[in-house]
């Protein structure tokens, strides 16, 4: 962390000066870890039409927090991670076994998870308000240890991307063709959705439940407006995601709104820009 | 590149041969295929015809080993003993390679997947979200040249015409060069010129690589121009033989609810 503080001290911002505003420095580092993570995942979320699924995962993450809180855990977030992963695995299993369309299965799971979350968190007449902070998120509350965890997850997702992106892409384009070339579709999709589950849950506290899905959809959607191949697609998604993350955090610092919402709005502007300059 | 020795095609003894014997498939209690038997020699093009739901795709999936089946599917190289397709057993020989050209996958026009991305993703370990290095690019170009499609390399998959997409899928199925090539409805969504080009290409490939080609089609008009053999399938093999023989058979007319000429005459 000392190294990070030293790097920042060369910046001409008042908060970047040594010995103060540590929460802002942590937040910036967290944004620099979270946004490439979401940028990477968003390429595949958009490509394989899973945006509704990732939205549902956000809801289930909140339910996991409620379960963790009821069990009296110090850090209910780990309960939430486990719950979200189970949710993702169950969803994949049911989708594979059932003849229903994907979005119908997601609807079933999503509404069940939300209902369970509200039921548990308001049991015995408890107030829901303590979960309000989850809905909006607060990136300024991030701790250095958590940034470390997120950096590890970013590294894990990079490894996953290096090993199985090709298979994931083939499976989303044409399952039968992928199968004929030896791709284990079920396992690829399961690992990918579990990865989304972990990332969404861990970032929820800072980004905010209500806008977290936008980070998984907008970078990929914007990049599709202009990219012609996979390398460009990833480049634009990552650039957009990181740039919007930094810009959003600055807006949040100087004007005071929630960082999650600011980042999302910056992404929306990025989407609008790419939409205008896209080649038809 | 692997080349097969071309034997004179006189029968199963000399040529390599794909044999289906008593193939039966049940899916969720429904009998999809029963007692399907036929031979396909290398260098031969067989066309599979039949109404929708006749079990054509199921037959392909059995040969590809994607679903469980009863009966046997074996492949015997020229002069060699038969190898079971499912597991390569019997001789311990290696399983024959089956190339598969699926029904056209759905690409959106805006999909940021270039032909090079698609090719590299399917044939190499290099993750395609990184810029694709020269060696893979050259390999993909070499594969595409087999279907005269080098110029398609940097095009977006979603922007290809039906015929171009079929050629790219065909190039993919030929890497590595298979023993048996299966094409699912390759002529649907392809215009007349593309169709002509594709059929010529198949003809070229079977002589060049000595492939057994099995394709399904609804286009009966062109059958006579390219198929050595037509197999009429509707849950079971109803008729098998040269195109003109099958197309003029009562089984063909029955299956497609056609009347024999006008007023039952002719």
Interface residues (C-beta under 8 A of the other chain):
Chain A: X43 X47 X161 X162 X163 X165 X166 X167 X169 X170 X173 X174 X176 X177 X179 X180 X181 X223 X224 X225 X227 X228 X229 X230 X231 X232 X233 X234
Chain B: X61 X64 X66 X98 X100 X102 X105 X107 X110 X111 X112 X113 X114 X116 X117 X118 X120 X121 X122 X124 X125 X126 X127 X128 X129 X130 X131 X132 X154 X156 X157 X169 X172
